[in-house]
Amino acid sequence: MPKVFDLHAADPPDRNGSAARLSDGAGSLLREQAAFRSATRAGQVAPIPTPPRDPVVVPFPSLPGRSVTPSLRRPFQPRPITLYDIPGSPPRFQTSAVRFRRAPYVRRLPIGKILLDNGAVSEAGLRRALAMQKELGLRLGDLLVQTGEASDTDVTAALGLQYGMGVALPAPRTTPAFDALARHLPLAQVLEFRALPWSRIGSRTTIATTRPDRIDELSAQLPPTLGDCNFAVVSESAFDARLHALHGAAMARAAECRVPEHESCRRLRARGGATMLAAGLVALLALAIAFPAGALRFATLAGLIVLTLNIGLRAAALWSLRQGRRDGGAFCTVRTARAAAAPLPVITILVPLHREPEIATALTKRLSRLDYPRPLLDICIVVEADDQITRDALAQANLPVWMRVIPVPDGQPRTKPRAMNYALNFARGSIIGIYDAEDAPAADQLRRVAARFQTAPLEVACLQGRLDYYNPTRNWMSRCFTIEYANWFRMVLPGIARLGLVVPLGGTTLFFRRSALEAVGAWDAHNVTEDADLGVRLARRGLRTEILDTTTLEEANAHPIAWVKQRSRWMKGYILTWAVHNREPRALWRDLGPKRFFGFQLQFMGAILNTVLMPVLWSTIVLAFGLWHPIRDWLPGGNALPLALFFAVMTAANLGLAMAGCSTPHHRKLRIWTITMELYFALATLAVAKALTEIVLRPFHWDKTVHGSFGGDDSSAEIDTLHNGMATLGETARPGSGATP
């Protein structure tokens, strides 16, 4: 018989060891429950199931008379809160419900699997391309084509299968009616979406595109005049060919007037500026004839002032450059860690050629030395459409897939900047570079360009590389030309860049942010020194140019006639650039500021006046033989000694600056030739006379420089020796180094 246990035998102790001070009802119930639990644990009683009963109401011990109903969780009762504005406090943000629209998700087969199943790519090639894709961030199809792992045709067919679209057939024979309909799609949208109306089937228009992933955006912007549309995939080469045929004439016309008219030389077509210049020259000549002594006296004084200012500018550039090196290095502004963090950009290189079939093979070989991922390299060789001899030579040169030919339709003027404006429509890169036909850039040049643009502020819109010559020992003229270039690109340009002045760009080894280049209107098709003019327009918009510490070797002009032709074109362009930007001096002052305004006047017109007045300064040599000269009347006591001392100081300064510009190891052997530079610059007088004549008669005539005539094809050994020597001696920048700000 089980033992009966008295549930009321004792009071259960509370947590403090004392009896719970509860009301009679509550204390009796708790004692019963505690005694029952103790007996159950001791095995003295068996738990007896009890029928469900109503909840027991236990009065709250501290508040007599108030009872609560035990529950597992007390329901949450939100309490309304009223917010009051505090005087002087900022207003509260007004929030509203945000609605999200989920785009329909379509599961597509990977293009790599499609190509692999079709046998268009090997498994090893696909793995290599996928590994490169992680590093470069390009589309897989483009990578496979650029690396030669798959053909353009196979990738186009795979894109059609991936997006459930057909592949565009070869473009049918165009008709005026369909071409007029196709041009209803604006050119801006054609270039943005890489899409063109391809054919007309019944009442539906077929739109061919190289970017099927953007069809939804494109279809939303199609003009209603095209009617119902079908879509098909087309290869890049077929698209470019159709774009040339359909919009080539319009793009060629746009290339002629891309720069705003008030900043362009094309207003000289009316001969107004040329007539004014001719009238001014005639007036000066008439004054010189009517008052020869007074004219010679004033011209001599002006020549002395201009000579002093020009040498002073070069001295200031040298001082600024050396000051920068003492402050930590003129070419050490890039942090390599930051440069390595960002992916490399696609770089498009424009290489204009004109009737130069003999240089096609050498050009391909030199550009192949560039150490840059081929899928990110887009080299466009720009030729005139009717230049059949050059196009045939390029077709026989077996160009790699990362090089292509851009034919430029006929138009006027037939200049290098017009051709580059046209080719810019076909560029694929976010950085645009310029090389000449005979250029041999350093192998790591593009990596330095990409690194600098990734770390430079957005206001740095252009990087100018240094130019040097690989045939300096050809003859005396090539030696002097090399000395001049060494001074210009290693001393003057870096110095004036550090001084914050306008940088007149060189015609090659230039690299631009594409967005900035297009914002300023690219190149002036009517300016024969489009590079210097572009540098001024960049500066007027608050953008900066830096001199990059990398070298491109090219061919020095080693014949007097060829040199005069080339130099006359440069001087004509300088005169036109100065005239165009001084149409509104107030606007130029406002855009550039006082320092750069006066620097611009000295850099452009100062260089021209220095050449024009050089014969006048030479005329003072008669004073050494005791002959009379009009300037003697302005000398103290008619004594020519102060003037002789002045010329001695200027000559010594000029010679010292020339030697300072030849401080690099491979230029030091040329220092002995600096004493002959005065004879070399005498040819510039002939060039400026030719330039002034052409401004009056044919201001847009382009005197083409012939490349490859002075050792261009036989200089591979010299090029390799110079590049390797500069890299070994550290003459070029250290890896990751940057530019002169």
Buried (B, 14 or more C-beta within 10 A) or exposed (E): EEEEBEBEEEBBEEEEEEEBEBEEEBBEEBBEEBBBEBBEEEEEBEEEEEEEEEEEEBBEEEEEEEEEEEEEEEEEEEEEEEEEEEEEEEEEEEEEEEEEEEEEEEEEEEBBEBBBEEEBBEEEBBEBBBEBBEEBEBBBBBBBBBBEBBBBBBBBBBBBBBBEBBBBEEBEEEEEEBEEBBBEBEBEBBBBBBBBBBBBEEEEBBBBBBBBEBBEEBEEEBEEEBEEBBBBBBBBBBBBBBBBEBBBEEBBEBBBBBBEEEBBBBBBBEEEBBEEBBEEBEEEEEEBEEEEEEBBBBBBBBBBEBBBBBBEBBBBBBEBBBEBEEEEBBBBBBEBEEBEEEEBBBBBBBBBBBEBBBBBBBBBEBBEBBEBBBBBBBBBBBBBBEBEEBBEBBEEBEBBEBBBBBBBBEBEBBBBBBBBBBBBBBBBBBBBBBBBBBBBBBBBBBBBBBBBBBBBEEEBBBBBBBBBBBBBBBBEBBBBBBBBBBBBBBBBBBBBBBBBBBBBBBBBBBBBBBEBBEBBBBBBBBBBBBBBBBBBBBBBEEBBBBBBBBBBBBBBBBBEEBBBBBBBBBBBBBBBBBBBBBEEEEEBBEBBEEEBBBBBBBBBBBBBBBBBBBEBBEBBEEBEEEEEBBBBEEBEEEEBEEBBEBBEEBEEBBBBBBBBBBEBEBBEEBBEBBEEBEEBBEBBBBBBBBBBBBBBEEBBBBBBBBBBBBBBBEBEEBBBEBBEEBBEEEBBBEEBBBBBB
